[in-house]
Amino acid sequence: MNTFHLTIRTPEKDVFAADLKSLTLNSDMGMMQVLPHHASITTTLGFSPLRLVMNDGEESFIARNGMFLFNNRTNSGLLLALNCAPTGEIDRQGALEYLAFLKDQLAKGSDLSEFQVKYLEGEKFAVERQVTLTK
């Protein structure tokens, strides 16, 4: 079999589910390409463009704050993300408003815990990258 099954899931819904020839993503381990029968792996991602290659074409998504798991035994991948959408559906204005909110929260930061500051800084970085890609 020259494909593997991938499911992309957000808290709201399954965003994508199909068989792929390859998946390219940027994880905490760097840029990686996943092919059928990849070694089992679990990795996280803060922000990543996704390139999904299927037998009949390609799709691209933008994912933020997620975890990717590949199970070699079942030849399947699961990407769990707080936010993931097809690149063409990214709402630039919404991203800019969210970025302004994040900057405001960080500026007020005196009441935030260390964890909250790190989370907001990570979100800010991811949204800045997202805004750059949607110009």
Secondary structure as UniProt FT lines:
FT   STRAND          4..9
FT   STRAND          14..20
FT   STRAND          22..27
FT   TURN            28..29
FT   STRAND          30..34
FT   TURN            36..37
FT   STRAND          41..54
FT   TURN            55..56
FT   STRAND          57..71
FT   TURN            72..75
FT   STRAND          76..86
FT   HELIX           87..89
FT   HELIX           92..107
FT   HELIX           109..111
FT   HELIX           114..133
//
